[in-house]
Amino acid sequence: MLCTDCQSGYHAPYDRFERLATKPDVPSFLMRCRQCAALWNESSGVPELLTRTHARWLYPTARI
Ligand SMILES: [Zn+2]
């Protein structure tokens, strides 16, 4: 269940996110909401809400 903030998207307050992993080559960041544990992929494009499976596939070394 997403928190109210995540339901309306990836936006401020950004301190609700914890950075779990980085892909320096892209660059992109795997971010987790501290309120609801939603996983977001932050990159140069539109931030994307990820499933656990998708996040593990994108960031195999992350401890999700
Ligand atoms: Zn959230």
N, CA, C, O and the ligand as a Tripos MOL2 file, in Angstrom:
@<TRIPOS>MOLECULE
protein
  257   255    65     0     0
PROTEIN
NO_CHARGES

@<TRIPOS>ATOM
      1 N           0.8520   -1.2030    0.0000 N.3       1 MET1
      2 CA          0.0000    0.0000    0.0000 C.3       1 MET1
      3 C           0.8830    1.2470    0.0000 C.2       1 MET1
      4 O           1.7400    1.4140    0.8680 O.2       1 MET1
      5 N           0.6660    2.1040   -0.9700 N.am      2 LEU2
      6 CA          1.4740    3.3160   -1.0670 C.3       2 LEU2
      7 C           0.9730    4.3770   -0.0900 C.2       2 LEU2
      8 O          -0.2230    4.4860    0.1790 O.2       2 LEU2
      9 N           1.9230    5.1580    0.4330 N.am      3 CYS3
     10 CA          1.5230    6.2790    1.2780 C.3       3 CYS3
     11 C           0.9090    7.3730    0.3980 C.2       3 CYS3
     12 O           1.0150    7.3230   -0.8280 O.2       3 CYS3
     13 N           0.2850    8.3320    1.0150 N.am      4 THR4
     14 CA         -0.4010    9.3900    0.2460 C.3       4 THR4
     15 C           0.5700   10.1210   -0.6650 C.2       4 THR4
     16 O           0.2210   10.4890   -1.7870 O.2       4 THR4
     17 N           1.8010   10.3340   -0.1780 N.am      5 ASP5
     18 CA          2.7870   11.0460   -0.9930 C.3       5 ASP5
     19 C           3.1450   10.2560   -2.2450 C.2       5 ASP5
     20 O           3.1960   10.8120   -3.3420 O.2       5 ASP5
     21 N           3.3940    8.9620   -2.0810 N.am      6 CYS6
     22 CA          3.7780    8.1450   -3.2380 C.3       6 CYS6
     23 C           2.6160    7.9460   -4.2040 C.2       6 CYS6
     24 O           2.8210    7.7920   -5.4080 O.2       6 CYS6
     25 N           1.4020    7.9510   -3.6760 N.am      7 GLN7
     26 CA          0.2420    7.7980   -4.5530 C.3       7 GLN7
     27 C           0.1720    8.9260   -5.5680 C.2       7 GLN7
     28 O          -0.3030    8.7350   -6.6870 O.2       7 GLN7
     29 N           0.6460   10.1010   -5.1740 N.am      8 SER8
     30 CA          0.6060   11.2070   -6.1260 C.3       8 SER8
     31 C           1.9290   11.3640   -6.8720 C.2       8 SER8
     32 O           2.1000   12.3210   -7.6280 O.2       8 SER8
     33 N           2.8730   10.4290   -6.6680 N.am      9 GLY9
     34 CA          4.0820   10.4340   -7.4790 C.3       9 GLY9
     35 C           5.3540   10.6630   -6.6980 C.2       9 GLY9
     36 O           5.3580   10.7390   -5.4700 O.2       9 GLY9
     37 N           6.4400   10.7700   -7.4570 N.am     10 TYR10
     38 CA          7.7580   10.9670   -6.8680 C.3      10 TYR10
     39 C           8.0060   12.4630   -6.7950 C.2      10 TYR10
     40 O           8.3090   13.0970   -7.8060 O.2      10 TYR10
     41 N           7.8790   13.0190   -5.6180 N.am     11 HIS11
     42 CA          7.9880   14.4780   -5.4770 C.3      11 HIS11
     43 C           8.4320   14.7940   -4.0580 C.2      11 HIS11
     44 O           8.5670   13.9020   -3.2210 O.2      11 HIS11
     45 N           8.6560   16.0650   -3.8040 N.am     12 ALA12
     46 CA          9.0500   16.5200   -2.4700 C.3      12 ALA12
     47 C           7.9560   16.1620   -1.4640 C.2      12 ALA12
     48 O           6.7990   16.0620   -1.8730 O.2      12 ALA12
     49 N           8.2420   15.9670   -0.1950 N.am     13 PRO13
     50 CA          9.5750   16.0660    0.4280 C.3      13 PRO13
     51 C          10.4630   14.8620    0.1030 C.2      13 PRO13
     52 O          10.0970   13.7170    0.3710 O.2      13 PRO13
     53 N          11.6430   15.1390   -0.4820 N.am     14 TYR14
     54 CA         12.5330   14.0660   -0.8980 C.3      14 TYR14
     55 C          13.2450   13.4080    0.2710 C.2      14 TYR14
     56 O          13.8430   12.3430    0.1150 O.2      14 TYR14
     57 N          13.1860   14.0400    1.4550 N.am     15 ASP15
     58 CA         13.8380   13.3930    2.5890 C.3      15 ASP15
     59 C          13.0490   12.1680    3.0560 C.2      15 ASP15
     60 O          13.4670   11.4760    3.9850 O.2      15 ASP15
     61 N          11.9220   11.9020    2.4220 N.am     16 ARG16
     62 CA         11.2250   10.6540    2.7530 C.3      16 ARG16
     63 C          11.8460    9.4600    2.0390 C.2      16 ARG16
     64 O          11.4800    8.3130    2.2970 O.2      16 ARG16
     65 N          12.7990    9.7390    1.1320 N.am     17 PHE17
     66 CA         13.4390    8.6600    0.3840 C.3      17 PHE17
     67 C          14.8230    8.3390    0.9160 C.2      17 PHE17
     68 O          15.5680    9.2130    1.3590 O.2      17 PHE17
     69 N          15.1330    7.0710    0.8560 N.am     18 GLU18
     70 CA         16.4400    6.5610    1.2450 C.3      18 GLU18
     71 C          17.0640    5.9740   -0.0190 C.2      18 GLU18
     72 O          16.4050    5.2250   -0.7400 O.2      18 GLU18
     73 N          18.3240    6.3040   -0.2950 N.am     19 ARG19
     74 CA         18.9670    5.7710   -1.4950 C.3      19 ARG19
     75 C          19.5400    4.3970   -1.2000 C.2      19 ARG19
     76 O          20.4010    4.2520   -0.3320 O.2      19 ARG19
     77 N          19.0670    3.3950   -1.9150 N.am     20 LEU20
     78 CA         19.5130    2.0210   -1.6740 C.3      20 LEU20
     79 C          20.6430    1.6080   -2.5990 C.2      20 LEU20
     80 O          21.4930    0.8030   -2.2180 O.2      20 LEU20
     81 N          20.6610    2.1480   -3.8080 N.am     21 ALA21
     82 CA         21.6690    1.7260   -4.7690 C.3      21 ALA21
     83 C          21.8130    2.7700   -5.8650 C.2      21 ALA21
     84 O          20.9290    3.5960   -6.0900 O.2      21 ALA21
     85 N          22.9500    2.7060   -6.5360 N.am     22 THR22
     86 CA         23.2510    3.6460   -7.6120 C.3      22 THR22
     87 C          23.7880    2.8680   -8.7980 C.2      22 THR22
     88 O          24.5250    1.8950   -8.6410 O.2      22 THR22
     89 N          23.4150    3.3060   -9.9690 N.am     23 LYS23
     90 CA         24.0330    2.7880  -11.1940 C.3      23 LYS23
     91 C          24.7800    3.9640  -11.7890 C.2      23 LYS23
     92 O          24.1750    4.7990  -12.4610 O.2      23 LYS23
     93 N          26.0940    4.0510  -11.5560 N.am     24 PRO24
     94 CA         26.8410    5.2410  -11.9680 C.3      24 PRO24
     95 C          26.8970    5.4300  -13.4810 C.2      24 PRO24
     96 O          27.0270    6.5590  -13.9540 O.2      24 PRO24
     97 N          26.8040    4.3620  -14.2330 N.am     25 ASP25
     98 CA         26.9280    4.4850  -15.6840 C.3      25 ASP25
     99 C          25.7190    5.1570  -16.3220 C.2      25 ASP25
    100 O          25.8520    5.7620  -17.3860 O.2      25 ASP25
    101 N          24.5440    5.0700  -15.7020 N.am     26 VAL26
    102 CA         23.3300    5.5820  -16.3710 C.3      26 VAL26
    103 C          23.2080    7.1090  -16.2970 C.2      26 VAL26
    104 O          23.0230    7.6740  -17.3750 O.2      26 VAL26
    105 N          23.2810    7.8550  -15.2080 N.am     27 PRO27
    106 CA         23.1820    7.3680  -13.8410 C.3      27 PRO27
    107 C          21.7260    7.2190  -13.4260 C.2      27 PRO27
    108 O          20.8450    7.9190  -13.9260 O.2      27 PRO27
    109 N          21.4920    6.2950  -12.5050 N.am     28 SER28
    110 CA         20.1610    6.1720  -11.9230 C.3      28 SER28
    111 C          20.3010    5.7100  -10.4790 C.2      28 SER28
    112 O          21.3310    5.1720  -10.0740 O.2      28 SER28
    113 N          19.2460    5.9340   -9.7220 N.am     29 PHE29
    114 CA         19.2700    5.6740   -8.2920 C.3      29 PHE29
    115 C          18.0370    4.8890   -7.8910 C.2      29 PHE29
    116 O          16.9230    5.1640   -8.3360 O.2      29 PHE29
    117 N          18.2670    3.9080   -7.0420 N.am     30 LEU30
    118 CA         17.1490    3.1690   -6.4760 C.3      30 LEU30
    119 C          16.8020    3.8150   -5.1350 C.2      30 LEU30
    120 O          17.6190    3.8410   -4.2140 O.2      30 LEU30
    121 N          15.6070    4.3240   -5.0460 N.am     31 MET31
    122 CA         15.1800    5.0520   -3.8640 C.3      31 MET31
    123 C          14.0270    4.3180   -3.1960 C.2      31 MET31
    124 O          13.1690    3.7440   -3.8660 O.2      31 MET31
    125 N          14.0190    4.3460   -1.8560 N.am     32 ARG32
    126 CA         12.9330    3.7040   -1.1200 C.3      32 ARG32
    127 C          12.2800    4.7150   -0.1940 C.2      32 ARG32
    128 O          12.9510    5.4520    0.5290 O.2      32 ARG32
    129 N          10.9600    4.7310   -0.2340 N.am     33 CYS33
    130 CA         10.2010    5.6260    0.6350 C.3      33 CYS33
    131 C          10.2480    5.0830    2.0650 C.2      33 CYS33
    132 O           9.9720    3.9080    2.3050 O.2      33 CYS33
    133 N          10.6010    5.9580    3.0070 N.am     34 ARG34
    134 CA         10.6720    5.5310    4.4080 C.3      34 ARG34
    135 C           9.2820    5.3470    5.0130 C.2      34 ARG34
    136 O           9.1210    4.6870    6.0390 O.2      34 ARG34
    137 N           8.3010    5.9310    4.3730 N.am     35 GLN35
    138 CA          6.9440    5.8530    4.9160 C.3      35 GLN35
    139 C           6.2310    4.5670    4.5010 C.2      35 GLN35
    140 O           5.5410    3.9500    5.3120 O.2      35 GLN35
    141 N           6.3980    4.1570    3.2280 N.am     36 CYS36
    142 CA          5.6100    3.0090    2.7550 C.3      36 CYS36
    143 C           6.4720    1.9400    2.0890 C.2      36 CYS36
    144 O           5.9530    0.9140    1.6510 O.2      36 CYS36
    145 N           7.8000    2.1730    2.0070 N.am     37 ALA37
    146 CA          8.7380    1.2240    1.4090 C.3      37 ALA37
    147 C           8.5660    1.0490   -0.0950 C.2      37 ALA37
    148 O           9.0560    0.0750   -0.6670 O.2      37 ALA37
    149 N           7.8780    1.9810   -0.7350 N.am     38 ALA38
    150 CA          7.7750    1.9300   -2.1940 C.3      38 ALA38
    151 C           9.1550    2.1390   -2.7970 C.2      38 ALA38
    152 O           9.9610    2.9080   -2.2730 O.2      38 ALA38
    153 N           9.4240    1.4490   -3.9030 N.am     39 LEU39
    154 CA         10.7160    1.5510   -4.5730 C.3      39 LEU39
    155 C          10.5600    2.3890   -5.8390 C.2      39 LEU39
    156 O           9.6540    2.1730   -6.6440 O.2      39 LEU39
    157 N          11.4600    3.3420   -5.9900 N.am     40 TRP40
    158 CA         11.4150    4.2450   -7.1400 C.3      40 TRP40
    159 C          12.7540    4.2320   -7.8410 C.2      40 TRP40
    160 O          13.8090    4.1600   -7.2100 O.2      40 TRP40
    161 N          12.6930    4.3030   -9.1610 N.am     41 ASN41
    162 CA         13.9020    4.4410   -9.9450 C.3      41 ASN41
    163 C          14.0100    5.8890  -10.3820 C.2      41 ASN41
    164 O          13.1680    6.3940  -11.1240 O.2      41 ASN41
    165 N          15.0700    6.5560   -9.9050 N.am     42 GLU42
    166 CA         15.2690    7.9520  -10.2530 C.3      42 GLU42
    167 C          16.3800    8.0470  -11.2820 C.2      42 GLU42
    168 O          17.5020    7.6060  -11.0360 O.2      42 GLU42
    169 N          16.0680    8.6210  -12.4290 N.am     43 SER43
    170 CA         17.0720    8.7820  -13.4840 C.3      43 SER43
    171 C          16.7980   10.0940  -14.1890 C.2      43 SER43
    172 O          16.0630   10.9380  -13.6760 O.2      43 SER43
    173 N          17.3870   10.2720  -15.3650 N.am     44 SER44
    174 CA         17.1880   11.5330  -16.0640 C.3      44 SER44
    175 C          15.7570   11.6810  -16.5820 C.2      44 SER44
    176 O          15.3010   12.7960  -16.8350 O.2      44 SER44
    177 N          15.0610   10.5780  -16.7380 N.am     45 GLY45
    178 CA         13.6860   10.6370  -17.2270 C.3      45 GLY45
    179 C          12.6830   10.7580  -16.1010 C.2      45 GLY45
    180 O          13.0080   11.2140  -15.0050 O.2      45 GLY45
    181 N          11.4750   10.3500  -16.3790 N.am     46 VAL46
    182 CA         10.4080   10.3880  -15.3870 C.3      46 VAL46
    183 C          10.6580    9.2910  -14.3490 C.2      46 VAL46
    184 O          10.8660    8.1370  -14.7220 O.2      46 VAL46
    185 N          10.6420    9.6270  -13.0490 N.am     47 PRO47
    186 CA         10.8360    8.6150  -12.0170 C.3      47 PRO47
    187 C           9.7920    7.5030  -12.1290 C.2      47 PRO47
    188 O           8.6190    7.7550  -12.4060 O.2      47 PRO47
    189 N          10.2430    6.2830  -11.9100 N.am     48 GLU48
    190 CA          9.3780    5.1320  -12.1560 C.3      48 GLU48
    191 C           9.1900    4.3410  -10.8690 C.2      48 GLU48
    192 O          10.1520    4.0320  -10.1650 O.2      48 GLU48
    193 N           7.9610    4.0280  -10.5800 N.am     49 LEU49
    194 CA          7.6450    3.1620   -9.4500 C.3      49 LEU49
    195 C           7.9880    1.7310   -9.8440 C.2      49 LEU49
    196 O           7.5500    1.2520  -10.8900 O.2      49 LEU49
    197 N           8.7750    1.0420   -9.0050 N.am     50 LEU50
    198 CA          9.2570   -0.2920   -9.3490 C.3      50 LEU50
    199 C           8.6290   -1.3530   -8.4600 C.2      50 LEU50
    200 O           8.3530   -1.1160   -7.2830 O.2      50 LEU50
    201 N           8.4100   -2.5150   -9.0370 N.am     51 THR51
    202 CA          8.0960   -3.6730   -8.2040 C.3      51 THR51
    203 C           9.4090   -4.1730   -7.6150 C.2      51 THR51
    204 O          10.4820   -3.8310   -8.1120 O.2      51 THR51
    205 N           9.3310   -4.9760   -6.5670 N.am     52 ARG52
    206 CA         10.5320   -5.5650   -5.9660 C.3      52 ARG52
    207 C          11.3210   -6.3740   -6.9770 C.2      52 ARG52
    208 O          12.5490   -6.3110   -7.0310 O.2      52 ARG52
    209 N          10.5890   -7.1330   -7.7770 N.am     53 THR53
    210 CA         11.2200   -7.9820   -8.7870 C.3      53 THR53
    211 C          11.9940   -7.1320   -9.8000 C.2      53 THR53
    212 O          13.1410   -7.4240  -10.1370 O.2      53 THR53
    213 N          11.3440   -6.0930  -10.2630 N.am     54 HIS54
    214 CA         11.9730   -5.2000  -11.2370 C.3      54 HIS54
    215 C          13.2000   -4.5040  -10.6170 C.2      54 HIS54
    216 O          14.2390   -4.3680  -11.2630 O.2      54 HIS54
    217 N          13.0630   -4.0690   -9.3620 N.am     55 ALA55
    218 CA         14.1620   -3.3950   -8.6830 C.3      55 ALA55
    219 C          15.3530   -4.3340   -8.5130 C.2      55 ALA55
    220 O          16.4980   -3.9200   -8.6940 O.2      55 ALA55
    221 N          15.0920   -5.5870   -8.1690 N.am     56 ARG56
    222 CA         16.1700   -6.5640   -8.0060 C.3      56 ARG56
    223 C          16.8750   -6.8360   -9.3270 C.2      56 ARG56
    224 O          18.0850   -7.0540   -9.3770 O.2      56 ARG56
    225 N          16.0840   -6.8160  -10.3970 N.am     57 TRP57
    226 CA         16.6380   -7.0570  -11.7170 C.3      57 TRP57
    227 C          17.5230   -5.8770  -12.1450 C.2      57 TRP57
    228 O          18.5950   -6.0700  -12.7180 O.2      57 TRP57
    229 N          17.0590   -4.6560  -11.8590 N.am     58 LEU58
    230 CA         17.8210   -3.4630  -12.2350 C.3      58 LEU58
    231 C          19.0560   -3.2660  -11.3530 C.2      58 LEU58
    232 O          20.1040   -2.8190  -11.8210 O.2      58 LEU58
    233 N          18.9130   -3.6110  -10.0620 N.am     59 TYR59
    234 CA         19.9960   -3.3830   -9.0990 C.3      59 TYR59
    235 C          20.2890   -4.6990   -8.3690 C.2      59 TYR59
    236 O          19.9170   -4.8690   -7.2080 O.2      59 TYR59
    237 N          20.9600   -5.6250   -9.0620 N.am     60 PRO60
    238 CA         21.1670   -6.9730   -8.4870 C.3      60 PRO60
    239 C          21.9420   -6.9600   -7.1700 C.2      60 PRO60
    240 O          21.8130   -7.8900   -6.3730 O.2      60 PRO60
    241 N          22.7490   -5.9140   -6.9290 N.am     61 THR61
    242 CA         23.5630   -5.9170   -5.7150 C.3      61 THR61
    243 C          22.8770   -5.2130   -4.5510 C.2      61 THR61
    244 O          23.3830   -5.2330   -3.4290 O.2      61 THR61
    245 N          21.7270   -4.5910   -4.8090 N.am     62 ALA62
    246 CA         21.0510   -3.8490   -3.7410 C.3      62 ALA62
    247 C          20.4330   -4.7980   -2.7250 C.2      62 ALA62
    248 O          19.9850   -5.8940   -3.0630 O.2      62 ALA62
    249 N          20.4180   -4.3580   -1.4870 N.am     63 ARG63
    250 CA         19.7660   -5.1550   -0.4410 C.3      63 ARG63
    251 C          18.3560   -4.6300   -0.2670 C.2      63 ARG63
    252 O          18.1120   -3.6860    0.4850 O.2      63 ARG63
    253 N          17.4510   -5.2480   -0.9640 N.am     64 ILE64
    254 CA         16.0660   -4.7700   -0.9810 C.3      64 ILE64
    255 C          15.2260   -5.6050   -0.0240 C.2      64 ILE64
    256 O          14.0260   -5.3670    0.1120 O.2      64 ILE64
    257 ZN          5.6490    6.3560    0.1530 Zn       65 ZN65
@<TRIPOS>BOND
     1     1     2 1
     2     2     3 1
     3     3     4 2
     4     3     5 am
     5     5     6 1
     6     6     7 1
     7     7     8 2
     8     7     9 am
     9     9    10 1
    10    10    11 1
    11    11    12 2
    12    11    13 am
    13    13    14 1
    14    14    15 1
    15    15    16 2
    16    15    17 am
    17    17    18 1
    18    18    19 1
    19    19    20 2
    20    19    21 am
    21    21    22 1
    22    22    23 1
    23    23    24 2
    24    23    25 am
    25    25    26 1
    26    26    27 1
    27    27    28 2
    28    27    29 am
    29    29    30 1
    30    30    31 1
    31    31    32 2
    32    31    33 am
    33    33    34 1
    34    34    35 1
    35    35    36 2
    36    35    37 am
    37    37    38 1
    38    38    39 1
    39    39    40 2
    40    39    41 am
    41    41    42 1
    42    42    43 1
    43    43    44 2
    44    43    45 am
    45    45    46 1
    46    46    47 1
    47    47    48 2
    48    47    49 am
    49    49    50 1
    50    50    51 1
    51    51    52 2
    52    51    53 am
    53    53    54 1
    54    54    55 1
    55    55    56 2
    56    55    57 am
    57    57    58 1
    58    58    59 1
    59    59    60 2
    60    59    61 am
    61    61    62 1
    62    62    63 1
    63    63    64 2
    64    63    65 am
    65    65    66 1
    66    66    67 1
    67    67    68 2
    68    67    69 am
    69    69    70 1
    70    70    71 1
    71    71    72 2
    72    71    73 am
    73    73    74 1
    74    74    75 1
    75    75    76 2
    76    75    77 am
    77    77    78 1
    78    78    79 1
    79    79    80 2
    80    79    81 am
    81    81    82 1
    82    82    83 1
    83    83    84 2
    84    83    85 am
    85    85    86 1
    86    86    87 1
    87    87    88 2
    88    87    89 am
    89    89    90 1
    90    90    91 1
    91    91    92 2
    92    91    93 am
    93    93    94 1
    94    94    95 1
    95    95    96 2
    96    95    97 am
    97    97    98 1
    98    98    99 1
    99    99   100 2
   100    99   101 am
   101   101   102 1
   102   102   103 1
   103   103   104 2
   104   103   105 am
   105   105   106 1
   106   106   107 1
   107   107   108 2
   108   107   109 am
   109   109   110 1
   110   110   111 1
   111   111   112 2
   112   111   113 am
   113   113   114 1
   114   114   115 1
   115   115   116 2
   116   115   117 am
   117   117   118 1
   118   118   119 1
   119   119   120 2
   120   119   121 am
   121   121   122 1
   122   122   123 1
   123   123   124 2
   124   123   125 am
   125   125   126 1
   126   126   127 1
   127   127   128 2
   128   127   129 am
   129   129   130 1
   130   130   131 1
   131   131   132 2
   132   131   133 am
   133   133   134 1
   134   134   135 1
   135   135   136 2
   136   135   137 am
   137   137   138 1
   138   138   139 1
   139   139   140 2
   140   139   141 am
   141   141   142 1
   142   142   143 1
   143   143   144 2
   144   143   145 am
   145   145   146 1
   146   146   147 1
   147   147   148 2
   148   147   149 am
   149   149   150 1
   150   150   151 1
   151   151   152 2
   152   151   153 am
   153   153   154 1
   154   154   155 1
   155   155   156 2
   156   155   157 am
   157   157   158 1
   158   158   159 1
   159   159   160 2
   160   159   161 am
   161   161   162 1
   162   162   163 1
   163   163   164 2
   164   163   165 am
   165   165   166 1
   166   166   167 1
   167   167   168 2
   168   167   169 am
   169   169   170 1
   170   170   171 1
   171   171   172 2
   172   171   173 am
   173   173   174 1
   174   174   175 1
   175   175   176 2
   176   175   177 am
   177   177   178 1
   178   178   179 1
   179   179   180 2
   180   179   181 am
   181   181   182 1
   182   182   183 1
   183   183   184 2
   184   183   185 am
   185   185   186 1
   186   186   187 1
   187   187   188 2
   188   187   189 am
   189   189   190 1
   190   190   191 1
   191   191   192 2
   192   191   193 am
   193   193   194 1
   194   194   195 1
   195   195   196 2
   196   195   197 am
   197   197   198 1
   198   198   199 1
   199   199   200 2
   200   199   201 am
   201   201   202 1
   202   202   203 1
   203   203   204 2
   204   203   205 am
   205   205   206 1
   206   206   207 1
   207   207   208 2
   208   207   209 am
   209   209   210 1
   210   210   211 1
   211   211   212 2
   212   211   213 am
   213   213   214 1
   214   214   215 1
   215   215   216 2
   216   215   217 am
   217   217   218 1
   218   218   219 1
   219   219   220 2
   220   219   221 am
   221   221   222 1
   222   222   223 1
   223   223   224 2
   224   223   225 am
   225   225   226 1
   226   226   227 1
   227   227   228 2
   228   227   229 am
   229   229   230 1
   230   230   231 1
   231   231   232 2
   232   231   233 am
   233   233   234 1
   234   234   235 1
   235   235   236 2
   236   235   237 am
   237   237   238 1
   238   238   239 1
   239   239   240 2
   240   239   241 am
   241   241   242 1
   242   242   243 1
   243   243   244 2
   244   243   245 am
   245   245   246 1
   246   246   247 1
   247   247   248 2
   248   247   249 am
   249   249   250 1
   250   250   251 1
   251   251   252 2
   252   251   253 am
   253   253   254 1
   254   254   255 1
   255   255   256 2
@<TRIPOS>SUBSTRUCTURE
     1 MET1         2 RESIDUE 1 A MET
     2 LEU2         6 RESIDUE 1 A LEU
     3 CYS3        10 RESIDUE 1 A CYS
     4 THR4        14 RESIDUE 1 A THR
     5 ASP5        18 RESIDUE 1 A ASP
     6 CYS6        22 RESIDUE 1 A CYS
     7 GLN7        26 RESIDUE 1 A GLN
     8 SER8        30 RESIDUE 1 A SER
     9 GLY9        34 RESIDUE 1 A GLY
    10 TYR10       38 RESIDUE 1 A TYR
    11 HIS11       42 RESIDUE 1 A HIS
    12 ALA12       46 RESIDUE 1 A ALA
    13 PRO13       50 RESIDUE 1 A PRO
    14 TYR14       54 RESIDUE 1 A TYR
    15 ASP15       58 RESIDUE 1 A ASP
    16 ARG16       62 RESIDUE 1 A ARG
    17 PHE17       66 RESIDUE 1 A PHE
    18 GLU18       70 RESIDUE 1 A GLU
    19 ARG19       74 RESIDUE 1 A ARG
    20 LEU20       78 RESIDUE 1 A LEU
    21 ALA21       82 RESIDUE 1 A ALA
    22 THR22       86 RESIDUE 1 A THR
    23 LYS23       90 RESIDUE 1 A LYS
    24 PRO24       94 RESIDUE 1 A PRO
    25 ASP25       98 RESIDUE 1 A ASP
    26 VAL26      102 RESIDUE 1 A VAL
    27 PRO27      106 RESIDUE 1 A PRO
    28 SER28      110 RESIDUE 1 A SER
    29 PHE29      114 RESIDUE 1 A PHE
    30 LEU30      118 RESIDUE 1 A LEU
    31 MET31      122 RESIDUE 1 A MET
    32 ARG32      126 RESIDUE 1 A ARG
    33 CYS33      130 RESIDUE 1 A CYS
    34 ARG34      134 RESIDUE 1 A ARG
    35 GLN35      138 RESIDUE 1 A GLN
    36 CYS36      142 RESIDUE 1 A CYS
    37 ALA37      146 RESIDUE 1 A ALA
    38 ALA38      150 RESIDUE 1 A ALA
    39 LEU39      154 RESIDUE 1 A LEU
    40 TRP40      158 RESIDUE 1 A TRP
    41 ASN41      162 RESIDUE 1 A ASN
    42 GLU42      166 RESIDUE 1 A GLU
    43 SER43      170 RESIDUE 1 A SER
    44 SER44      174 RESIDUE 1 A SER
    45 GLY45      178 RESIDUE 1 A GLY
    46 VAL46      182 RESIDUE 1 A VAL
    47 PRO47      186 RESIDUE 1 A PRO
    48 GLU48      190 RESIDUE 1 A GLU
    49 LEU49      194 RESIDUE 1 A LEU
    50 LEU50      198 RESIDUE 1 A LEU
    51 THR51      202 RESIDUE 1 A THR
    52 ARG52      206 RESIDUE 1 A ARG
    53 THR53      210 RESIDUE 1 A THR
    54 HIS54      214 RESIDUE 1 A HIS
    55 ALA55      218 RESIDUE 1 A ALA
    56 ARG56      222 RESIDUE 1 A ARG
    57 TRP57      226 RESIDUE 1 A TRP
    58 LEU58      230 RESIDUE 1 A LEU
    59 TYR59      234 RESIDUE 1 A TYR
    60 PRO60      238 RESIDUE 1 A PRO
    61 THR61      242 RESIDUE 1 A THR
    62 ALA62      246 RESIDUE 1 A ALA
    63 ARG63      250 RESIDUE 1 A ARG
    64 ILE64      254 RESIDUE 1 A ILE
    65 ZN65       257 GROUP 0 **** ****
